[in-house]
Amino acid sequence: MELGKHLGKGIWGIADKTLPAVYGLGFVLLVIRVLPEEEFGNFVLIQEIFLIISGLAMGFALQPMVKYVAEDRPDSGAIISAALFLNLVFVILCSIVSVVGRGPVSELLNSRGLNTLMLYIPALLLASFARNFTLMLLQTRFMMKEIFWTDAAHFIGAVGLFAVFAHNGGIETAMDMININLISLSASSLVGLFFSRSLLRTRWRPQPASVRLLLDYGRFSLGSVVSYLFYTKADSFFLSAFFGPVQVGVYNSVKVFLRVFETVTQVIAMFVLPAASLLSSKGDYQSLKAVTEKAISFTTIGLMPVFVLFVFFAEWLIGLLYGGRYLESVPLLRVFALLSFITPLYGVATHTILGLGHAKVGFYLSVQLLVVSLVFYAVCVPVWGTLGATIGYVGTSLILTWAATRKLQEYVPFTLREILSRTNDVRSFIQSRFVR
């Protein structure tokens, strides 16, 4: 399997994963620059809660669906039906918990505003439900063009709404941001339903055997997602608990730049997870090894300009984008730059392991991650504040990547020398596509 050829065909997929970067740029220029720090911090907290629930639903029902439907099984229709059922039940339960528990959560995080804002969590989950489900369903068939337009309805739509609000007085509260997201997520759900209508022609009564199949896999993939979400989201919660939402705003003024690493991870997942599932089901481990090595090499080289920008031009970048605000976050961006070397290994290792069907391995790795991230944040945040949260994030990422890479090598052996040798493939790919 030639990864270069696959990437060439998947240019829509790569374009799709640049959309969060476009959204992030609009978010920086039209929202963070003008939104009061406390309101920005409150929106970050409500967004993180929403994303945690969405991520848990993905690990519980949608990732198992991608795993099995990508294998082109004869019972794919039944698996889709079972995944929809499990996803719906999970989201409903989480919606109830978020409303009932909003009081204690707002007190724990030192934010009175959350008590009201959390009432809108069920609305956000409803608006995004079809979007999340159809995006994963389209991914199983590598329908990258359709995925792009589904995502564009949300990300580009939200940026357009940022501009509309800015023209009509600006974005002043966290509630303004929630309203924007409700509109853009709903639009994305409608587009996703349109593009996936042929894939949704199936029996909607879930079969017990398919439900059990997804649960057997989903309980372990859910555990992996729990740990990943904890170490990527808990930093903001720890900061809020100790210092309040204002410091959450300061920290997330620079954490927004991590969207570039999230985008890379999502691109890796889009290609590596289905490819690993397909190739392992055929027993073609030689091709899987090539895919793994090329994916690591391609993404590491691609992230080098990001590393240079974050380390050597951090002060200029933040000063330019925020108009002199949040300059205290410059050292944080330089520490986050280390993720340029960590992200490729992490993304390929974890999604290849999931694609191989070793969800239990991912679960055990995630338990270790949960413990390590808890220790990092509990020790570093109270002492160093925002810098401590940054150190905890990067340190946990490094340890997780080391553990996941060692485990992957048990199934797909590769060496650093073999990865470096794949730079020739990168050169050949660029020459064949862009040099005439």
C-alpha positions as CSV (number, residue, x, y, z in Angstrom):
1,M,0.0,0.0,0.0
2,E,1.6,3.3,-1.2
3,L,0.9,6.0,1.4
4,G,1.8,8.7,-1.1
5,K,-0.8,7.5,-3.6
6,H,-3.3,7.3,-0.8
7,L,-2.5,10.8,0.4
8,G,-2.8,12.1,-3.2
9,K,-6.3,10.6,-3.4
10,G,-7.1,12.0,0.0
11,I,-6.3,15.6,-0.6
12,W,-9.9,16.4,0.5
13,G,-9.2,14.7,3.8
14,I,-6.1,16.8,4.3
15,A,-8.0,20.0,3.4
16,D,-10.7,19.0,5.8
17,K,-8.3,18.9,8.7
18,T,-7.1,22.4,7.9
19,L,-10.6,23.7,8.7
20,P,-10.0,23.8,12.5
21,A,-6.9,25.9,11.8
22,V,-9.1,28.4,9.9
23,Y,-11.6,28.3,12.7
24,G,-8.8,28.9,15.2
25,L,-7.5,31.9,13.3
26,G,-11.0,33.4,13.2
27,F,-11.4,32.6,16.9
28,V,-8.2,34.4,17.7
29,L,-8.8,37.5,15.7
30,L,-12.5,37.9,16.2
31,V,-13.1,36.4,19.7
32,I,-10.1,36.2,22.0
33,R,-8.9,39.7,21.1
34,V,-12.2,41.2,22.3
35,L,-13.9,38.8,24.7
36,P,-13.3,39.7,28.4
37,E,-10.9,37.3,30.0
38,E,-13.5,35.9,32.5
39,E,-16.1,35.4,29.8
40,F,-13.5,33.7,27.6
41,G,-12.5,31.5,30.5
42,N,-16.1,30.5,31.1
43,F,-16.6,29.7,27.4
44,V,-13.5,27.5,27.4
45,L,-14.8,25.6,30.4
46,I,-18.3,25.0,28.9
47,Q,-16.7,24.0,25.6
48,E,-14.3,21.6,27.3
49,I,-17.2,19.9,29.1
50,F,-19.1,19.6,25.8
51,L,-16.0,18.2,24.0
52,I,-15.4,15.7,26.7
53,I,-18.9,14.3,26.4
54,S,-18.6,14.2,22.6
55,G,-15.2,12.5,22.8
56,L,-16.5,9.9,25.3
57,A,-19.4,9.1,23.0
58,M,-17.0,8.7,20.1
59,G,-14.8,6.3,22.1
60,F,-17.8,4.3,23.3
61,A,-19.8,3.8,20.1
62,L,-18.3,5.6,17.1
63,Q,-14.7,4.4,17.1
64,P,-15.8,0.8,17.3
65,M,-18.2,1.4,14.4
66,V,-15.3,2.7,12.3
67,K,-13.2,-0.3,13.2
68,Y,-15.8,-2.9,12.1
69,V,-17.5,-1.1,9.2
70,A,-14.1,-0.2,7.6
71,E,-13.5,-4.0,7.4
72,D,-16.4,-4.1,4.9
73,R,-18.2,-6.8,6.9
74,P,-21.5,-8.3,5.6
75,D,-23.2,-7.2,8.9
76,S,-22.1,-3.5,8.5
77,G,-25.7,-2.3,8.4
78,A,-26.4,-3.9,11.8
79,I,-23.3,-2.4,13.3
80,I,-24.3,1.1,12.1
81,S,-27.7,0.6,13.7
82,A,-26.2,-0.6,17.0
83,A,-23.7,2.3,17.0
84,L,-26.5,4.8,16.6
85,F,-28.4,3.3,19.4
86,L,-25.5,3.2,21.8
87,N,-24.5,6.7,20.9
88,L,-28.0,8.1,21.5
89,V,-28.3,6.4,24.9
90,F,-24.9,7.7,26.0
91,V,-25.6,11.3,24.9
92,I,-29.0,11.3,26.7
93,L,-27.5,10.1,29.9
94,C,-24.7,12.6,29.8
95,S,-27.1,15.4,29.1
96,I,-29.1,14.6,32.2
97,V,-25.9,14.4,34.4
98,S,-24.7,17.7,33.1
99,V,-27.9,19.5,34.0
100,V,-28.3,17.9,37.4
101,G,-24.6,18.4,38.4
102,R,-24.2,21.9,37.1
103,G,-24.3,23.4,40.7
104,P,-21.4,21.4,42.2
105,V,-19.4,21.7,39.0
106,S,-19.6,25.5,39.0
107,E,-18.6,25.7,42.7
108,L,-15.7,23.4,42.2
109,L,-14.4,25.4,39.2
110,N,-14.9,28.8,41.0
111,S,-17.2,30.0,38.2
112,R,-20.7,31.1,39.1
113,G,-21.5,31.6,35.4
114,L,-21.2,27.9,34.7
115,N,-24.3,27.2,36.7
116,T,-26.4,28.8,33.9
117,L,-24.2,28.0,30.9
118,M,-24.3,24.2,31.6
119,L,-28.0,24.2,30.9
120,Y,-27.1,24.5,27.3
121,I,-24.9,21.4,27.2
122,P,-27.9,19.2,26.0
123,A,-28.7,21.7,23.2
124,L,-25.1,21.6,22.0
125,L,-25.1,17.7,22.1
126,L,-28.3,17.6,20.2
127,A,-27.0,20.1,17.6
128,S,-23.9,18.0,17.0
129,F,-25.3,14.5,17.3
130,A,-25.9,13.8,13.6
131,R,-22.7,15.6,12.7
132,N,-20.5,13.4,14.8
133,F,-22.2,10.2,13.8
134,T,-22.2,10.9,10.0
135,L,-18.6,12.2,10.0
136,M,-17.4,8.8,11.4
137,L,-19.7,6.9,9.1
138,L,-18.3,8.8,6.1
139,Q,-14.8,8.1,7.3
140,T,-15.4,4.3,7.0
141,R,-15.7,4.7,3.3
142,F,-13.0,7.3,2.9
143,M,-15.6,9.9,1.6
144,M,-13.2,12.7,2.2
145,K,-14.9,15.3,0.0
146,E,-18.2,14.8,1.8
147,I,-16.4,15.0,5.2
148,F,-14.8,18.3,4.1
149,W,-18.1,19.9,3.3
150,T,-19.7,18.6,6.5
151,D,-16.9,20.0,8.6
152,A,-16.9,23.3,6.6
153,A,-20.5,23.9,7.5
154,H,-19.4,24.1,11.2
155,F,-15.9,25.6,11.1
156,I,-16.4,28.1,8.2
157,G,-19.9,28.8,9.2
158,A,-18.8,29.7,12.8
159,V,-16.1,32.0,11.4
160,G,-18.8,33.7,9.3
161,L,-21.0,34.1,12.3
162,F,-18.0,35.6,14.3
163,A,-17.7,38.2,11.6
164,V,-21.5,38.9,11.6
165,F,-21.4,39.4,15.4
166,A,-18.3,41.6,15.2
167,H,-20.0,43.8,12.6
168,N,-23.1,44.1,14.9
169,G,-21.4,45.1,18.1
170,G,-19.0,42.3,18.8
171,I,-18.9,39.1,20.8
172,E,-19.3,40.1,24.5
173,T,-20.3,37.0,26.5
174,A,-19.8,33.3,26.6
175,M,-23.5,33.0,25.7
176,D,-22.8,34.7,22.4
177,M,-20.3,31.9,21.6
178,I,-22.7,29.2,22.6
179,N,-25.4,30.6,20.2
180,I,-22.9,30.7,17.4
181,N,-21.9,27.1,18.0
182,L,-25.5,25.9,18.2
183,I,-26.2,27.4,14.7
184,S,-23.0,26.1,13.0
185,L,-23.2,22.6,14.6
186,S,-26.8,22.2,13.5
187,A,-25.9,23.2,9.9
188,S,-23.1,20.7,9.9
189,S,-25.5,18.0,11.1
190,L,-27.8,18.7,8.2
191,V,-25.0,18.6,5.7
192,G,-23.7,15.3,7.2
193,L,-27.1,13.7,7.0
194,F,-27.4,14.7,3.3
195,F,-24.1,13.2,2.3
196,S,-24.5,10.0,4.3
197,R,-28.1,9.3,3.3
198,S,-27.1,6.2,1.2
199,L,-25.1,4.7,4.1
200,L,-28.0,5.2,6.5
201,R,-30.4,3.0,4.6
202,T,-30.4,0.2,7.1
203,R,-32.6,-1.4,9.7
204,W,-32.9,0.8,12.7
205,R,-33.7,-1.9,15.2
206,P,-30.3,-2.7,16.9
207,Q,-29.5,-6.4,17.0
208,P,-28.2,-7.7,20.3
209,A,-25.2,-9.4,18.7
210,S,-24.0,-6.2,17.1
211,V,-24.5,-4.2,20.3
212,R,-22.4,-6.8,22.2
213,L,-19.7,-6.6,19.6
214,L,-19.5,-2.8,19.9
215,L,-19.6,-3.0,23.7
216,D,-16.8,-5.5,23.9
217,Y,-14.6,-3.2,21.8
218,G,-16.0,0.1,23.0
219,R,-15.4,-0.4,26.8
220,F,-11.7,-0.5,26.1
221,S,-11.6,2.3,23.5
222,L,-13.7,4.4,25.9
223,G,-11.1,3.9,28.6
224,S,-8.4,5.2,26.2
225,V,-10.5,8.2,25.3
226,V,-11.2,9.0,29.0
227,S,-7.5,9.2,29.7
228,Y,-6.7,11.2,26.6
229,L,-9.5,13.7,27.3
230,F,-8.3,14.0,30.9
231,Y,-4.8,15.0,30.1
232,T,-5.9,17.3,27.2
233,K,-8.8,19.0,29.1
234,A,-8.0,18.7,32.8
235,D,-5.4,21.4,32.7
236,S,-8.1,24.1,32.3
237,F,-10.2,22.5,35.1
238,F,-7.2,22.4,37.5
239,L,-6.4,26.1,36.7
240,S,-10.0,27.1,37.2
241,A,-10.2,25.2,40.5
242,F,-7.0,26.9,41.9
243,F,-7.0,30.3,40.2
244,G,-10.4,30.9,38.6
245,P,-11.6,31.4,35.0
246,V,-9.4,34.4,34.3
247,Q,-6.2,32.3,34.3
248,V,-8.0,29.7,32.2
249,G,-8.5,32.5,29.6
250,V,-4.8,33.4,29.7
251,Y,-3.7,29.8,29.4
252,N,-6.1,29.0,26.5
253,S,-5.0,32.1,24.6
254,V,-1.9,30.1,23.8
255,K,-3.4,26.6,24.0
256,V,-5.5,27.5,21.0
257,F,-2.3,27.1,18.9
258,L,-2.4,23.4,19.7
259,R,-5.1,23.0,17.1
260,V,-2.3,22.5,14.6
261,F,-1.3,19.3,16.5
262,E,-4.9,18.2,17.0
263,T,-5.3,18.6,13.2
264,V,-2.3,16.4,12.5
265,T,-3.6,13.8,14.9
266,Q,-7.0,13.8,13.2
267,V,-5.4,13.5,9.8
268,I,-3.4,10.5,11.0
269,A,-6.5,8.9,12.5
270,M,-8.5,9.5,9.3
271,F,-6.0,7.4,7.3
272,V,-4.1,5.1,9.7
273,L,-7.1,3.7,11.7
274,P,-9.1,2.4,8.7
275,A,-5.9,1.4,6.9
276,A,-4.6,-0.6,9.9
277,S,-8.0,-2.3,10.2
278,L,-8.1,-3.2,6.5
279,L,-4.5,-4.4,6.2
280,S,-4.5,-6.4,9.4
281,S,-7.7,-8.1,8.4
282,K,-5.9,-9.2,5.2
283,G,-2.7,-10.2,7.1
284,D,-0.7,-7.7,5.1
285,Y,1.7,-6.6,7.8
286,Q,4.5,-5.6,5.5
287,S,2.3,-2.9,3.9
288,L,1.2,-1.9,7.4
289,K,4.8,-1.4,8.5
290,A,5.4,0.8,5.5
291,V,2.3,2.9,6.2
292,T,3.4,3.3,9.8
293,E,6.9,4.4,9.0
294,K,5.8,6.8,6.2
295,A,3.1,8.3,8.4
296,I,5.6,9.1,11.1
297,S,8.2,10.5,8.7
298,F,5.7,12.6,6.7
299,T,4.1,14.2,9.7
300,T,7.4,14.9,11.6
301,I,8.8,16.7,8.6
302,G,5.6,18.6,8.1
303,L,5.7,19.9,11.7
304,M,9.2,21.3,11.6
305,P,8.1,24.8,10.5
306,V,5.6,24.9,13.4
307,F,8.4,24.1,15.8
308,V,10.6,27.0,14.4
309,L,7.6,29.4,14.5
310,F,6.6,28.6,18.1
311,V,10.2,28.7,19.5
312,F,11.8,31.6,17.7
313,F,8.9,33.8,16.8
314,A,6.5,33.2,19.8
315,E,6.6,36.8,21.1
316,W,6.0,38.3,17.6
317,L,3.2,35.8,16.9
318,I,1.3,36.5,20.1
319,G,1.8,40.2,20.0
320,L,0.6,40.3,16.4
321,L,-2.5,38.2,16.9
322,Y,-3.6,39.6,20.2
323,G,-2.6,43.3,19.8
324,G,-0.4,43.3,22.9
325,R,-2.6,41.2,25.1
326,Y,-1.6,37.9,26.7
327,L,2.2,38.5,26.3
328,E,2.7,36.6,29.6
329,S,1.9,33.4,27.6
330,V,5.0,33.6,25.4
331,P,7.0,31.1,27.5
332,L,4.1,28.6,27.4
333,L,4.1,28.6,23.6
334,R,7.8,27.7,23.5
335,V,7.2,24.7,25.8
336,F,4.3,23.6,23.7
337,A,6.6,23.6,20.6
338,L,8.1,20.3,21.8
339,L,4.8,18.6,20.7
340,S,6.1,18.9,17.1
341,F,8.3,15.9,17.8
342,I,5.8,14.0,20.0
343,T,2.6,14.3,18.0
344,P,3.6,12.1,15.0
345,L,4.7,9.2,17.1
346,Y,1.7,9.5,19.4
347,G,-0.9,9.7,16.6
348,V,0.5,6.8,14.5
349,A,1.1,4.5,17.5
350,T,-2.2,4.9,19.2
351,H,-4.4,4.7,16.1
352,T,-2.5,1.8,14.6
353,I,-3.0,-0.1,17.9
354,L,-6.7,0.6,17.7
355,G,-6.8,-0.4,14.1
356,L,-5.2,-3.7,14.9
357,G,-8.0,-4.4,17.2
358,H,-6.0,-4.2,20.4
359,A,-8.4,-2.0,22.2
360,K,-7.5,-3.6,25.5
361,V,-3.8,-2.6,25.1
362,G,-5.0,1.0,24.5
363,F,-7.0,0.8,27.6
364,Y,-4.1,-0.3,29.8
365,L,-1.9,2.4,28.3
366,S,-4.7,4.9,29.0
367,V,-4.8,3.9,32.7
368,Q,-1.1,4.7,33.0
369,L,-1.7,8.0,31.2
370,L,-4.5,8.9,33.6
371,V,-2.2,8.3,36.6
372,V,0.7,10.2,35.1
373,S,-1.4,13.2,34.0
374,L,-3.1,13.4,37.4
375,V,0.3,13.5,39.2
376,F,1.7,16.1,36.8
377,Y,-1.3,18.5,37.1
378,A,-1.7,18.1,40.8
379,V,1.9,18.9,41.5
380,C,2.7,21.5,38.8
381,V,-0.5,23.6,38.5
382,P,-0.7,24.8,42.2
383,V,3.0,25.7,42.2
384,W,3.5,27.2,38.7
385,G,0.0,28.0,37.5
386,T,-0.2,28.3,33.7
387,L,3.4,27.3,33.2
388,G,2.7,24.2,35.4
389,A,-0.3,23.3,33.3
390,T,1.9,23.5,30.2
391,I,4.7,21.4,31.7
392,G,2.0,18.8,32.8
393,Y,0.5,18.7,29.3
394,V,3.8,18.2,27.5
395,G,5.3,15.9,30.1
396,T,2.3,13.6,30.0
397,S,2.3,13.6,26.2
398,L,5.9,12.5,26.2
399,I,5.4,9.6,28.6
400,L,2.3,8.4,26.8
401,T,4.1,8.5,23.4
402,W,7.1,6.5,24.7
403,A,4.8,3.8,26.2
404,A,2.5,3.6,23.1
405,T,5.5,3.4,20.7
406,R,7.1,0.6,22.7
407,K,3.9,-1.3,22.6
408,L,3.3,-0.7,18.9
409,Q,6.8,-2.2,18.1
410,E,5.6,-5.5,19.5
411,Y,3.1,-5.7,16.7
412,V,4.7,-3.7,13.9
413,P,8.5,-3.6,14.5
414,F,10.3,-0.5,13.2
415,T,13.4,1.4,14.0
416,L,14.4,5.1,14.0
417,R,16.7,4.4,11.1
418,E,13.8,2.9,9.0
419,I,11.7,6.0,9.8
420,L,14.5,8.3,8.7
421,S,15.0,6.3,5.5
422,R,11.4,7.2,4.6
423,T,12.5,10.8,3.9
424,N,13.3,9.6,0.4
425,D,9.6,8.7,0.0
426,V,8.6,12.1,1.2
427,R,11.0,13.7,-1.5
428,S,9.6,11.4,-4.2
429,F,6.0,12.2,-3.2
430,I,6.7,16.0,-3.4
431,Q,8.4,15.7,-6.7
432,S,5.7,13.6,-8.3
433,R,2.9,15.9,-7.1
434,F,4.4,19.4,-7.2
435,V,7.6,19.4,-9.4
436,R,7.3,19.3,-13.1
